[in-house]
Amino acid sequence: MNRPRPLLHPVTLALGLALAGWFVGHGFVKGRSADRYVTVKGVSERETKADLALWPLSLNVTDNDLSQAQATLRRNTEQVFAFLVRHGIDTANAELQGYRVTDLLARPYGGDPSFRSRFIITQTVMVRSDDPDRILAASQAVGELVDAGVVLSSGEEWGPGGPTFLFTRLNDLKPEMIAEATANAREAAEQFALDSRSSLGGIRQANQGVFVILPRDQAAGIQEQNQLFKLVRVVSTVEYFLKN
């Protein structure tokens, strides 16, 4: 009578179970290792100077006679252009904008005929210059025009006044700053890996970040567009895998 042979030798069975357990465990470790990463940020900053200035000079004249008001506006406009020339500003890029005449007696809800000045004329001389230093110096001497009897406001209507200074060469800085921010992020990740007794792997995910232009001197009430000197900043966020 033949005895049935066992399907697996006990030693073979034990070895198979051990190997299966090792593969399962190893696969679990590899799967979990994908969750081991560190998120770091790298910063790059550059101090820059504005390369473009915009300076709106809004003229205002009033008179009870429209033709006389227009003559006064013409004379004041000539004085503004002469002022710009005296301060070394090229007037080729200065243009007249926003001409508006207001008749106080023609307003929808009527007007007071006792007004001494029936007409108000406003016009803006928009100065555009790639020499912000000259514009800044001239803006500090604008009182000369007031002394000459020119009624004006310097700057945007609802802003703090004065010229607006712009930095237009951001693209020239981007490659170098992105490289620096990325290098700073990697340095921080390497230090973290060293402290956690791990080794740094590849990049899991990266975000270049947004470039921002800030005033160089940051304090309450300081606005970037009114400052000649700027601070350009970018923050890159990078996630690195960590290996045992």
C-alpha positions, 0 to 999 in steps of 0.5 A, spaced: 500 500 500 502 506 497 502 512 502 501 519 500 507 523 499 506 530 503 505 536 498 511 540 501 517 538 506 516 542 512 523 545 511 521 547 504 514 550 507 518 554 512 523 557 508 517 559 503 513 562 508 520 566 510 521 568 503 514 570 502 514 574 509 521 578 507 518 580 500 512 582 503 515 586 508 520 589 503 515 591 499 512 595 505 518 598 507 519 601 499 512 603 499 512 607 505 519 610 503 515 614 498 512 618 504 518 620 507 520 626 504 522 633 507 519 640 505 524 646 504 524 653 502 530 657 499 530 664 498 533 669 494 534 677 494 537 682 490 537 690 492 535 694 485 534 701 483 528 703 479 529 704 471 523 708 469 519 714 472 512 716 471 510 723 474 503 726 473 502 733 474 495 735 474 494 742 473 487 746 475 485 753 473 478 756 475 475 762 472 468 765 471 470 766 463 472 760 460 477 763 455 481 766 460 481 760 464 484 756 458 489 762 457 491 761 464 492 753 463 496 754 457 500 759 460 501 754 466 502 748 462 508 752 458 511 753 465 511 746 467 515 744 461 520 750 462 521 747 469 522 740 467 527 743 462 531 747 467 531 740 471 534 736 465 528 732 464 527 730 456 520 733 455 520 729 448 516 723 453 512 728 456 504 728 454 498 732 455 492 727 458 485 728 461 483 735 459 476 736 462 472 742 463 467 743 468 461 748 468 459 749 475 452 752 473 451 746 468 451 741 473 445 736 474 443 739 480 444 746 479 449 751 481 450 757 485 450 763 481 454 766 486 460 762 485 466 767 483 469 762 478 464 758 474 469 754 470 474 749 472 479 746 467 484 740 469 489 737 465 495 732 466 502 733 464 504 726 464 512 725 464 515 719 463 523 718 464 528 713 464 532 717 468 529 716 475 534 720 479 532 727 475 525 726 476 526 725 484 530 731 484 525 735 480 519 732 484 523 735 491 523 742 487 516 742 485 515 748 490 518 753 484 511 752 480 507 753 486 511 760 487 510 762 480 502 761 481 501 754 478 496 750 482 497 743 481 497 736 484 503 732 484 502 724 483 496 720 482 489 723 485 488 718 490 496 716 492 501 719 497 503 724 491 510 724 487 512 720 482 511 712 481 518 709 480 518 702 476 523 696 476 522 693 469 528 689 468 526 683 472 527 678 467 534 679 467 535 677 474 530 671 474 535 665 472 540 667 477 535 668 483 532 662 481 538 658 481 540 661 488 534 660 491 534 652 489 541 651 492 539 654 498 533 650 499 537 644 497 542 646 502 537 646 508 534 639 505 541 636 506 542 639 513 535 636 515 537 629 512 544 629 516 540 631 522 535 626 521 541 620 519 538 620 513 540 621 506 537 626 501 534 623 495 531 626 488 526 631 488 519 629 489 515 636 487 518 643 486 515 650 486 519 656 483 515 661 487 512 668 485 517 674 484 515 680 488 518 687 488 518 690 495 520 697 498 528 696 500 526 700 507 520 696 509 516 700 514 509 702 516 506 707 510 512 705 505 509 704 499 514 700 493 512 704 487 514 711 491 521 708 493 527 709 488 530 703 491 527 696 491 528 689 494 526 683 489 525 677 492 523 670 490 522 663 495 522 657 492 519 651 495 522 644 494 520 637 496 526 632 497 525 624 498 529 621 504 532 615 504 535 610 510 
